[in-house]
Amino acid sequence: MKRDAQIIYDRCITYKQAISKVMSYGLYTPLPIPKEPWVNISMNFILGLPKLRKGRDSIFVIVDRFSKMTHFMSYHKTNDVMNIANPFFRDVV
């Protein structure tokens, strides 16, 4: 039965194309394991939320990979990098 399945796979063009993309060795490497808190962080934005009373409509999310501690900061979608970086360094760093 295994041999019959291999014969069918060898004849199938779709299988050959799919297997060549799936088994791309060496492209994916795991992230290093953090040794101490707040050295390795991830940042993301959540956009498209309904506006609050102050007009803020997005959330800036910061996650520490070591301790899984998170910070959530609300922002205006149109804020520039300085309006985001200053509170980040003041509150998180």
N, C-alpha and C positions, 0 to 999 in steps of 0.2 A: 504494500500500500504506500509506503514512504517513497519507493522508487517511482510509482505511478504519479504521485503528486509532484515529484521533482521533474518528471517529463512534462507535465502540464505547465509547471512554472517556467521551465526553459523555453517553451513555445509562446508564452504570453508576453507581448510587448509592453503592456501596461504594468505588469509586475516588474519587469526589468527597469522601466523608467522610475517607478516608485521606489524600488529598493536602492537605486543608485543615489537618490536624494536623501533617503532616510538614514543610511549608514555612512554618513560623512564623518569619519573618525577624526578626532583632533580639533574640531571646531568648538566644541562645548567644553569648558573647563569650569569646575566649581569655584565659587567665590572663596577667598581665604577666610578661615575662622578667626573672628576678632578675639584679641587677647585681653582687652580692657574696654570699659565703656566710653562712648562718645568719640571713638577714633574712626570707626567705620559707620557712616550714616547713609540713609537713603532719603531722598526728597521727592515729593510729587505734588501736583496741583489738582484739586477737584474744582472743575469749572461748571458753569451753567446752572448754578443753584438759584433759587428765588432770592430776590434782594431782601436784606434785613432793613431795619429802620434807619440805620446809618448808611445804607446804600451798598453795603458789602455783599458780593455775590460769588466769592470763590474762597476756597480754603487751601492753605499751604500746609502740607503734612510733612513732618520730619520724624524719622524713626531711627532709633539706635539699634543696630543689629545685635549688639552684645546683650543688652538688658531688655530689649523690646519696649523701651520707654518711648512714648510718642509726644510730640507737641503739635497742636493744631492752631493755626493763626488765620483769622479771617482777613480778607483783602478785597479791594476793588479789582475787577478783572482788568481794568486799564492801568493799574499801577506799573510804574517802571521798576527797573532792577534796584535802584537806590531805596525806594519805598519798601522793598521786600528784604534787602540785605541788612539794612540798619536794625530793624527789629529782630532779625535772625541772630545777628552777632550780639545784640543786647540781651535777648532772652535765652538763647540756646548756648552760644559759645561763652 
